[in-house]
Amino acid sequence: MMNYIKKHKKAALFIGGMVIFLVAFFGWQRNLTLSNTLSGKLKDSPRKGEAAESTFYSDQLTKKEQEVYLFLKENMEQKMGGVLTLPQPVNGKEYQRILSTLEYEGDNYFYGFVEIPMTEDEIYVQHEDKNLNRITENEISKVILFLSCAEGIETPGVFSEDGTVTNMEEIRESLSVNVSEKEEKIQEKQKQTEEILSEILEGLPKDSGEKSTVDYFLKWLDGNMTYTDSLSEVGEPVPNMGKMLDAYYERNHLAAVIEKKATALGYAKILAELCNRAGMEAHAVAGTWKGGWVQEDSYVFCAVSMNGQTIYVDAAGVKAGSLGGERYLTEQEAFAHIKAADYFSYE
């Protein structure tokens, strides 16, 4: 190699010069491309000193919906599961708004969820028609709160032809009693989650502005978390609610940082929680991906208040191919890719 260079000095110098030129050219091209993206245009504005609290969804609830939401939230936090009678009966749209708020407002409810909306006579309203939007009357009076710590969480529901739960008494009793060891397990996971989130915040450089803060959180997510998108990754079919809560549901919540596996919703919730703690109001925004190959392919962005506007961040980063590698989107760009639920306002 050295002999070739000695014999062909001009050629070697030309090749070396071309290499330097190409490196510089592609570096310039990359910087030019970056400067034309939203990511390149965002300023690293100073953050607020105090932590923020997102009430994006609960602020949009009516007084009636707020009452039901706070009732369910209290039962969830106190781990009082089983068959619950709502303070007021609701229709299908109200029910969806309430449950969406319970899901997206940021609380780490990895251990339970509300399902099986029923009439006063305990008839499952979705037995024949799954579309809750068609329930326009205040028919939903009761629900079931499933908790992973409940004694009877593995008890399956048995429905008659008219939607009546035939083993309701068994379910009512078994889901209202908790196993202390399971409650302790939940508390331990809550503690672990808090420790991990606090550790991430402690590693944030003190004078980080808005953009560099979100960049730091995304770098942590990319380097520490693994994306998962379906129940199929659990392995065998999920036989009951208990198995689903233990093996899969955690991945939709902040507790996903423990096992380092999260869905798009889990990623968005984690980023939103970190941003809120860092002084930037943030919340998850879920929707159906437009133009996806899979029917009803759902996805979730994290909406972050920064630079005096709401920026939509692809927390999981798995839609890079469709987004040109961009992680930061304007509202217009975000909703060009996902169709969010129409029962909330995102403006």
PyMOL commands that set and color helices and strands:
alter all, ss='L'
color gray80, all
select helices_A, chain A and resi 2-7+9-36+38-41+58-60+63-77+92-104+132-134+168-175+180-202+210-224+231-234+241-247+249-252+256-259+264-277+331-337
alter helices_A, ss='H'
color red, helices_A
select strands_A, chain A and resi 82-90+112-118+140-147+226-227+261-262+282-289+298-306+309-313+328-329+338-340
alter strands_A, ss='S'
color yellow, strands_A
deselect
rebuild
show_as cartoon
